[in-house]
Amino acid sequence: MNSPLTDSDSTSPRIGALSKVPEVTVYFWIIKIFATTVGETAADYLNMTLGFGLQSTTVITVALLVITLAAQFAVNRYIPALYWWAVLLISVTGTLITDNLTDVYGIPLIASTAAFSVALIVVFTAWYLTEGTLSIHSIRTRRREAFYWLAILVTFALGTAAGDLIAEKFALGYGLSLLLFAGVIAAVTVGHYLLRLNAVFAFWAAYIVTRPLGASLGDLLTQPADAGGFAFGSTAVNVVFLVVMVTLVVYLSISNVDRIEQVEQLKQRRDLVEDHT
């Protein structure tokens, strides 16, 4: 059995099965951060600006998410537009889960942060015990994909709770919170590339922290000045960020630069060239 933090998967269930997730590139992280920011601002926009209310917004978003995940599970390969639409909806859903727990049920942020942390540990443990790996390069079956999306949903809910806890309850502010989370991601990156921190551990650590980073960025841009924000408005932020996301997704759909199979083929060709030089 592989280590849970191995970045390879020698127990692939079906030879030739295509990956259902993208290769981790700079485009991945840009879209991910923008999706987390839109997840924060879009939830507030639907809930308050458009006046849908928290419960109606939650019902609509969850319904869209269920339909989208059904489509995602139905396809047999990674499709950028479908994948990132699912991530965007999960981002909004994760925000709404935490908002409901806090605003509707009165659960303290410190309690929800602790609960989501435990839930994420449970998901990762069940995933590893069942599949023997946590590598995203192994997402080639429906069961592994189910674990993958469940883990992502919990990371978004956890990131929202932790981000709000640090920025608001601990009175750190949106700007300092943004710098804090960016520093954590930078430390993980340095640890991976310079100190040989395990790739899978580094990926999931950075993935979790990008959620509060995006939430802090969204709040910093949209909240009023007296609350420590720039007051650009959720509509403007959503439009700009969505345009950037759509542009990048279109590029990825055309270029296939983040399709794992293509990246692997390029690596194999490069290795062959180096072996013959």
C-alpha positions in Angstrom: 0.0 0.0 0.0 1.2 3.4 -0.9 1.9 6.1 1.6 -1.1 8.4 2.0 1.1 11.2 0.9 2.6 9.6 -2.2 2.2 11.6 -5.4 2.0 8.5 -7.6 -0.6 5.7 -7.7 0.6 2.2 -8.6 -2.8 0.7 -7.9 -4.7 2.5 -10.7 -7.9 0.5 -11.1 -8.1 0.7 -14.9 -5.4 1.1 -17.4 -6.1 3.9 -19.8 -8.7 5.6 -17.5 -8.6 9.3 -18.0 -8.2 11.7 -15.0 -11.2 13.6 -13.9 -9.3 16.6 -12.5 -6.7 19.0 -13.9 -3.0 19.0 -13.5 -1.8 21.5 -10.8 -0.4 24.4 -12.7 -0.3 28.2 -12.1 -3.6 28.4 -13.9 -5.1 26.0 -11.4 -4.2 28.2 -8.4 -5.3 31.4 -10.1 -8.7 30.1 -11.0 -9.0 28.4 -7.6 -8.3 31.6 -5.7 -10.6 33.6 -7.9 -13.3 30.9 -7.4 -13.0 31.2 -3.7 -13.2 34.9 -3.8 -16.4 34.8 -6.0 -17.7 32.1 -3.7 -17.6 34.6 -0.8 -18.9 37.6 -2.8 -21.5 35.8 -4.8 -23.1 34.3 -1.7 -23.4 37.7 -0.2 -24.6 39.2 -3.5 -27.4 36.6 -3.9 -28.3 36.7 -0.2 -28.3 40.4 0.5 -27.9 42.5 -2.7 -30.5 40.6 -4.7 -32.5 39.9 -1.5 -33.0 36.1 -2.0 -32.3 35.5 1.6 -29.9 33.0 3.1 -32.2 29.9 3.0 -33.4 30.5 -0.6 -29.9 31.2 -1.8 -28.8 27.9 -0.2 -31.6 25.9 -1.8 -30.9 27.3 -5.2 -27.1 26.8 -5.0 -27.3 23.3 -3.6 -29.8 22.4 -6.4 -27.4 23.7 -9.1 -24.5 21.9 -7.4 -26.3 18.5 -7.4 -27.1 18.9 -11.1 -23.5 19.9 -11.9 -21.9 17.1 -9.9 -24.3 14.6 -11.6 -23.0 15.9 -15.0 -19.4 15.8 -13.7 -19.7 12.2 -12.6 -21.3 11.3 -15.9 -18.4 12.3 -18.1 -15.3 10.1 -18.4 -12.6 12.8 -18.5 -11.7 16.2 -17.2 -13.6 19.0 -18.9 -12.4 22.4 -17.8 -15.7 24.3 -18.0 -17.7 21.6 -16.1 -15.0 21.0 -13.5 -14.5 24.7 -12.7 -18.2 25.4 -12.6 -18.5 22.6 -10.0 -15.7 24.2 -8.0 -17.3 27.6 -8.2 -20.7 26.2 -6.9 -18.9 24.3 -4.2 -17.2 27.5 -3.1 -20.6 29.3 -2.8 -22.1 26.2 -1.1 -19.2 26.0 1.4 -19.7 29.7 2.3 -23.4 29.2 2.7 -23.0 26.1 5.0 -20.9 28.2 7.4 -23.2 31.2 7.1 -26.2 29.1 7.9 -24.5 27.5 10.9 -23.4 30.9 12.2 -26.4 33.2 11.3 -29.3 30.8 11.5 -28.3 28.3 14.2 -26.0 30.5 16.2 -23.0 28.1 16.2 -19.8 29.9 17.1 -17.1 30.2 14.4 -14.6 28.5 16.7 -16.9 25.5 17.1 -17.7 25.2 13.3 -14.0 25.6 12.5 -13.1 22.7 14.9 -16.0 20.6 13.6 -15.0 21.0 9.9 -11.4 20.3 10.8 -12.4 17.0 12.4 -14.7 16.3 9.4 -11.8 16.8 6.9 -9.6 14.5 8.9 -12.3 11.9 8.8 -12.7 12.3 5.0 -9.0 12.0 4.3 -8.7 9.0 6.6 -11.6 7.2 5.0 -10.3 8.1 1.5 -6.8 6.7 2.3 -8.1 3.5 4.0 -10.4 2.8 1.1 -8.1 3.8 -1.8 -4.5 3.7 -0.4 -3.7 7.2 -1.8 -4.7 10.8 -1.5 -3.0 11.8 -4.8 -5.1 13.9 -7.1 -3.4 12.0 -10.0 -5.4 9.0 -8.9 -8.8 10.5 -9.5 -9.9 8.0 -12.3 -12.8 6.2 -10.7 -16.2 7.4 -9.4 -15.4 6.4 -5.8 -12.2 8.4 -5.7 -13.9 11.3 -7.4 -16.6 11.1 -4.7 -13.9 11.4 -2.0 -12.3 14.2 -3.9 -15.4 16.4 -4.1 -16.4 15.6 -0.6 -13.0 16.7 0.6 -13.2 19.9 -1.5 -16.6 20.8 0.0 -15.3 20.4 3.5 -12.2 22.4 2.8 -14.4 25.3 1.5 -16.6 25.2 4.6 -13.6 24.9 6.8 -11.8 27.8 5.0 -14.8 30.0 5.3 -15.2 29.4 9.1 -11.5 29.7 9.8 -11.2 32.8 7.6 -14.1 34.6 9.3 -12.9 33.5 12.7 -9.4 35.0 12.2 -10.6 38.1 10.4 -13.6 39.0 12.5 -13.6 37.3 15.8 -9.9 37.7 16.4 -10.2 41.3 14.9 -7.1 40.7 12.7 -8.8 42.5 9.8 -9.2 41.6 6.1 -5.9 43.0 5.0 -3.7 41.4 7.6 -5.7 38.1 7.3 -4.9 38.1 3.5 -1.2 38.6 4.2 -1.3 35.9 6.9 -2.9 33.3 4.6 -0.6 34.3 1.7 2.4 33.8 4.0 1.2 30.3 4.9 0.9 29.4 1.2 4.3 30.8 0.5 5.8 28.8 3.3 4.2 25.6 2.0 5.5 26.4 -1.5 9.0 27.0 -0.2 8.8 23.8 1.9 7.8 21.8 -1.2 10.3 23.1 -3.7 13.3 23.7 -1.4 12.8 21.4 1.6 11.2 18.5 -0.2 7.9 18.7 1.6 5.7 15.9 0.3 3.8 17.0 -2.9 0.4 15.6 -1.8 0.6 17.1 1.7 1.7 20.4 0.2 -1.1 20.4 -2.3 -3.9 19.8 0.2 -2.3 22.3 2.7 -2.2 25.0 0.1 -5.7 24.1 -1.2 -7.2 24.5 2.3 -5.6 27.8 2.9 -6.5 29.3 -0.5 -10.2 29.3 0.7 -9.7 31.8 3.6 -7.2 33.6 1.4 -9.9 34.1 -1.3 -12.5 35.0 1.3 -10.3 37.6 2.9 -9.6 39.0 -0.6 -13.3 39.1 -1.4 -14.1 40.8 1.9 -11.3 43.3 1.5 -12.5 44.3 -1.9 -16.2 44.5 -1.2 -16.7 45.5 2.4 -17.2 49.2 3.3 -14.3 51.3 4.4 -15.5 51.6 8.0 -15.3 47.8 8.2 -11.7 47.7 6.7 -12.6 47.1 3.1 -12.2 49.0 -0.2 -16.0 49.1 -0.9 -15.7 48.2 -4.6 -19.0 46.4 -4.4 -19.8 42.7 -4.9 -21.2 43.2 -8.4 -18.0 44.8 -9.8 -15.8 42.2 -8.1 -17.9 39.3 -9.3 -17.9 40.5 -12.9 -14.2 41.1 -13.1 -13.2 37.9 -11.4 -15.7 35.9 -13.5 -14.4 37.4 -16.7 -10.8 36.4 -15.7 -11.9 32.9 -14.8 -13.9 32.3 -18.0 -10.9 33.6 -20.1 -8.6 31.2 -18.4 -11.0 28.2 -18.6 -11.4 28.9 -22.3 -7.7 28.9 -22.8 -7.3 25.7 -20.9 -10.1 24.1 -22.9 -8.3 25.0 -26.1 -4.7 24.3 -25.1 -5.1 21.2 -22.8 -2.0 22.4 -20.9 -3.6 21.2 -17.6 -4.8 17.8 -18.8 -2.8 15.3 -16.8 -2.4 12.7 -19.6 -0.9 15.3 -21.9 1.4 16.6 -19.2 2.6 13.0 -18.5 3.2 12.5 -22.2 5.3 15.6 -22.4 7.3 14.5 -19.4 7.9 11.1 -21.0 9.1 12.7 -24.2 11.4 15.0 -22.4 12.9 12.1 -20.4 13.5 10.2 -23.6 15.3 13.1 -25.1 17.5 13.5 -22.0 18.3 9.8 -22.0 19.6 10.0 -25.6 21.7 13.1 -25.0 
